[in-house]
């Protein structure tokens, strides 16, 4: 199982480190990351393996949202099943 984590907001030092630190805390393995800084806007998409989570997926998603609030960013975590269902015809 995988999840897609998106992060958007004003660029500051340590965003990637903080998001990946939460992945570590929840035992979510980072598979792939792409990020860009467009002027002062930070944008990142992260694909993580959630098959070995040490806590509930909902807790991970809520924790990412809380981090977003703390940092003034929008962080959204979407389970791969939901992502795939949204993009099927």
N, C-alpha and C positions, 0 to 999 in steps of 0.2 A: 504494500500500500504506500502511496505517496501523497504529498500535499504540495500545493503551490503557495508560497508566501510572497506577497507583493508589498513593497514599501515605497511611499511617495511623500516628499516633503522637503523642507529647507535643508540643505546640506550642512552637516556638522561632523566633527571628528568622532569616529567610533561607532557609527550606525551599524556597519556590517559586523563589527565585533560584538555589539550588544545583542543583535538578533541571533547571530550564530552561538553566542553564549547561552541563550535560552534554549536553542536547539540541543546543545550539549547537556544542559540541565534535564531536559526531557528525553534524552537519548534518541533524538531525531537526527539521522545522518544526512548531512548536506551532500547532495549528489551533484548539483550544478548551480552556478550563480552567474547572473549577468547584471551589471550595474552601469549606470551612466550618471554623469553630473552635467546638467544642461544649465549653464550659467550658475545660478545658486540653487537649482532644483535637483534633488537626489531622487533617482528612480532605480529600483532593484526588483528583480524577479529571482526567487530562490526555489529550487525543486528539492524536497527533502523526503527521505525514506522514513515513514512513520510506523513500519511494521514491528519495530522493537521498542516502542514507547514504554517508558516506565510509569506513565500516568495516562489518564484519559485524554483522548484527542481534544475534547472540548476544553479541557484545562489548558492545553497548549495554545489553542486558538484564543482563549480569553486572556492568557498571559501576554501573547503578542499584541493584542488590542490594547491592553493596559500599558505596555511599553510604548506603543504609539502615542497614547495620551500623555504619558510622562515626557516624551521627547518632542511633542508637537508634530507628530507624523501620522500618516494614515497607514496602518499595517493591517493587511487582510490575509487570513489563512483560509485556504479552500481545499477541502479533501478532493483527491483525484476523482472519486466517483461522482461528485457533484459537478466538477469541471467537465468531465466527459459527458454527463447527462445533459448539460446545458448546450453542448456543441454537437449533439446528434440531431439528425433530421428525422 
